[in-house]
Amino acid sequence: MKHPVLYRISMLVLFAAYLAGVAYLCFSTGQTSLKMPKELFGIPFDKCVHFLMFLPFPVLGTLAFGYRSWWRTLSVMTLMANVIAFIFEQLQSRITTVRVTDPADLNANILGVTAGLLIAILIGLLRQRKN
């Protein structure tokens, strides 16, 4: 890698933009002119969105904060993702008038984080094997 500082800065910016996007999706009114399906593969579409929102968190967080001790970083990112998912879910009904706190949404968030964790572990193992 020719420019590790530039890489780290770009990953931090990407991670911050990702977090801003998740916050927007969690607290926006949800009104759109797009026609959304009710289900995707038999799963409520809303739960699929929650899953996909939190899927990148462990990967992007670990890329942003480094792989020197990737297990520790990944553990912190996973814990942080679950805490943020919980806080956002609790705040939705308190901050907005159109959102409600739904335990099924929190479960979808946690499943997304878990899937992201597995992807990040794979990436870490592949990087370790490469070195």
N, C-alpha and C positions, 0 to 999 in steps of 0.2 A: 504494500500500500504506500503510495508516494506521499500522500498528504493526510496523515492520521488526524491532525487537529481539524482540518476541514471536514473530514469524514465524520468526526465526532460531533462537530457543530451542526452539520446537515442532519444527522440522526436525531439530535436534540430538538431541532426545529420541526422535523417530521413528527416526532413524538408529541410535542406541544400542539401542533396542528391537529393531530389525531385526537388528543384529549379535548381540545376545543370543539371538534366535530361531535364527539360523543356527548359532551355537555349540551351542545345545541340540540342534538336529537332527543336527549332526555327531557329537556325543558321547553322545547318549542311547542306550539299549539298542535302540531301534527296535521294541520289542515293543508291539503295539497290538491291540485287539480288532476293529479295522476290517479288512474284507476288501479287500486291495489287488490290483489287476490285475497280471498278470505283465508285460504290455506295453501301450503306448499308441501307436497308429499304427505298430506294428512296432518301436518303440524300447523297450528294457527300462524299466519304470516307475521303477526306482531312478535311472537316468540322467536321466529327465525331472525328477525331484525335485531332483537336483543342479543341473540347468540352471536350474530355476525359483528355487532358493535364491539363486543368485548373479546372476540377471537384474536385480534392482532396485539392486544395489550402486552402480554408477556414477551412476545417476539420483539416488538418495537421498543419496549422499555429496556430489554436486555441489550439490544443493539445500541440504544442511546447511551446506556450507562456502562457498557463494557463487558468484556469477556475475560478479563484477567482472572476473576474468580466467578465464572459464569454460573455456577450452582448457587452461590450466595446471591448474586444479582438476580437470578431467575426466581429464587425463593422470595426475595423482597418484592419483585415486580408482581408475582402471583398474589402475595398477601395484599399488596397495595391495590391491585385490580379488584380483588374481592371486597376490600373495604370501600373503595370508591363505588363499586356496583351497589353495595348495600346503602351507602349514604345517598347516592343519587336516587335510588328507588324510594327511600324514605322521604326525601325532599320533594319529590314530584308532586305529591298531593298537597304539600304545604306551600310550595312556591307558585304552582300553577293552579288554575281553576278547571283545566280540562284533563289533567293527568291524575291517575290514582296509583296508590301503592298496591302492587300485585305480587304476592309471593311467587307466582308462576313466572313472572318477568325476572325476578331475582334468580330463580333457578336456571332460567335460560342464560342469564348473564354469567353465572358461575360455570355452567357447562361450556360457554364460549371461552371463558378464561382457562378452563381445564384443557380444552382442545388446543388452545394457543400454547399452553404449557407443554403439551406433548410435542407440538411442532418445534417449539424453542429447544426442547431437550434434544430432538433429532438434529437440529441445526448445530447445537453445541457439540454433540457427539461426532458429527461429521467434520466440524472444524478441528476438533481435538485429534481425530484420526488423521486428518490431512497434515497436521503439524508433526 
